[in-house]
Amino acid sequence: MNTSKRQQILAVALNLFAEFGFSHVSISMIAKEAGVGKSLIFHHFNNKEQLWNEVKHHYFLAYTEAQLSLFDQEKDPIELIRKSMHSYFNYVQANPQVARFFAYAHLEGDEKCGEMDQPLIRRGSELIQTAQDNGLIRKGFNPTILIMSFITTINQYFIAQCHFTQWDHRLYQEPDHFITELIELTISGIKS
């Protein structure tokens, strides 16, 4: 299968899994939507679970590479947090189905998600802890909670738009304003 067909199957699978979850999507649905035969999907992915895992890996890897690059490039911990939040927001904004897909993965108890992001969480937490130890970020909070809070907030921004729009429709008129405010609120809460 050429790269474009493979990418097409992954993109279709992401959309369907994000819409219906793992259990309610069949290989037949994916094949029909992708315009390929089921046998081609089975030949390259063996089964639906392998396709699910490949979708997870493919879209997670795209974000991971950008975040690892930020870890290596940005030495100021406050700027690293600011840029990490902005980077994650931009990634989910460009790939809104990813947040829904991973929400289904969490609802279905897929523990492999935690295994995949463990190295990122560990490294980010260590960098925050070092900044706390050096007095650059206030002490007294668990670094993992900081990471959880911004990832969860950003995911929910995209997943629950129909809900949050009722609270304040302006949140979605200017997404850049939303992420800037979230970042500044977060930074002001952690600075020493």
N, C-alpha and C positions, 0 to 999 in steps of 0.2 A: 504494500500500500504506500503510495507516495505521501509526502509530508502534508500536503494540503488536505487529502482525504482523512488522514489521521487526525489533523487539527480540527477538521470539520466534525468528525465523530466525537472528539473530546468536547468541543463547544456545544454540540447538540446534547450530549450526555449531561454536561454541566447544567444547561438550561432546564432539561427535564428533571434531573435530580433536584435542582433548586426549587422547581415548581411543585413536585409531588413527593420527594423523598425517595430513598432507595427502594423501599418495599412496593411502591406503587408505580414503578417504572419497569417496563419490560424491554428486552433486547429488540423485540418487534417494533416497539414505539420508537426506539432510538434509530433503528435501521430505516424505518419509514421517514422519519423527520430528516435524517441525514442523506437520504436518497441512495442508500447502499443496501446490499443484501445482508441478511443476518449471518450468513456463513462467513462473510468477510470480517465482521465484528468478532465472531467466535474464533476465527483463524488467528487474529492478532491479539485478542484480549482473553481468550479461553472461556471466560464466563463474565457474568454481570458484576460479580464482586471484584474481579481484577480490573474491570473497566472503572468501577467506582473508585478503587484505590489509585488508578492511574490519573483520573480526573483530579483527585485530591492532591496527589503528588505534583502534577503539572502546574496547577494554579498556586499551590503553596510555594513551590520552588521559585516561581516568578517573583513573588514578594520577598522571599528569603534572600535572594541574591542582592536585591536593593538594600535590605536592612543590614546585611553583613558588610556591604560596602560602606554604609554610614558608620557602622561600628569602627571600621578601620580608618575612615577619613576624619571624622569629627572628634576632636580631643576635648572640647568644652562640654561637660555633662549637661548643662542647661540647654545648649544649642542642640546636642544630640537628642534630647527628649523632644524639643520643639520640632526638629527635622524628622524624627521618627514618627511623631504623631501626624505631621503633614504628609509624609510619605505613605503611611498606611491609609490615611483618608483618601489621598489621590488614587492609590491602588484600588480601593474598594469603589470609589466613584467611577473609575474606568471599567471596573468589573463587578457591578452590583450583584450579579447572581452568585458570586463567590461567598458573600456574607450569608445569603439564604442557604446555599449548599452546605456550608459549615454549620449553620444552625440546625439543619436536618441531621448532619453527622453527629452533633452533640445530643440532639433529642433521641437519636437511635442508639446512643451509648457507644459510639465508635471511639474506642480508646486510642486508636492509632493517630488521631489528630494531636493528642497530648504528647505522644512520642515524637511526632514530627517537629512540633514547635519547642520542645524541651531545650534544645541547644540555644535557640534564640532567647528564650525566657531566662535561661541560666546566665547567659552572657550579659543580657540587659540588666538583670538583677545584680550581678556582680559589679557592673559599672556604676549603678546607682548606689550600691552599698559603699563602694570606694569613695564616691563623691560625698556620701554622708560622713564617712570616717574622716575625710579631709575638710569637713565643714562647709562644703560648697552647696550642699542640699541639707535641709533640716533633718535631724534624726527623729526617731520615734515612730516611723511607719515602715511596714514591710514593703520592700521594693517591688515584689511581685504584684501587690495590690495596685500599685501605680500603673503597672503595665496592663493588668486586667481591666482597670477602670477605663483607660483610654481605648483599648481594643473593643470592649463591650459597648461603650458609648458610641463609637464610630459605627460599629456593626448595626446597632439598634437605630441609629440615624437613618440608615438605608433600608433596613428591614421594616421598620414601623412608621414609615412616612405617613400612611393614612391615619395613624393614631396621633402622632406629634403635630401634624398640620392643624389638627383641631385645637391644640393648645396654643400654637402661635404659627400662623401660616408664613410669617417672615423667615422662619428657620430654613425654608426650602427655596426662598426667592434668591437668596445670596449664600450659596454653600460656602464660599470662601470666608464670608463673615462668620458663619457658624464655627468653622474649624479654627479660625483665628481667635475667637472668643474662648473656645474650649481650651486651646493651647495656653492662652494667657491666664485663664482661671486656674488651670493645672499648675503652671509655673509659679504663679503667686502663692499657691498653697504649699509648694515644696521648697521654696527658696529659704535659705537660712536668714 
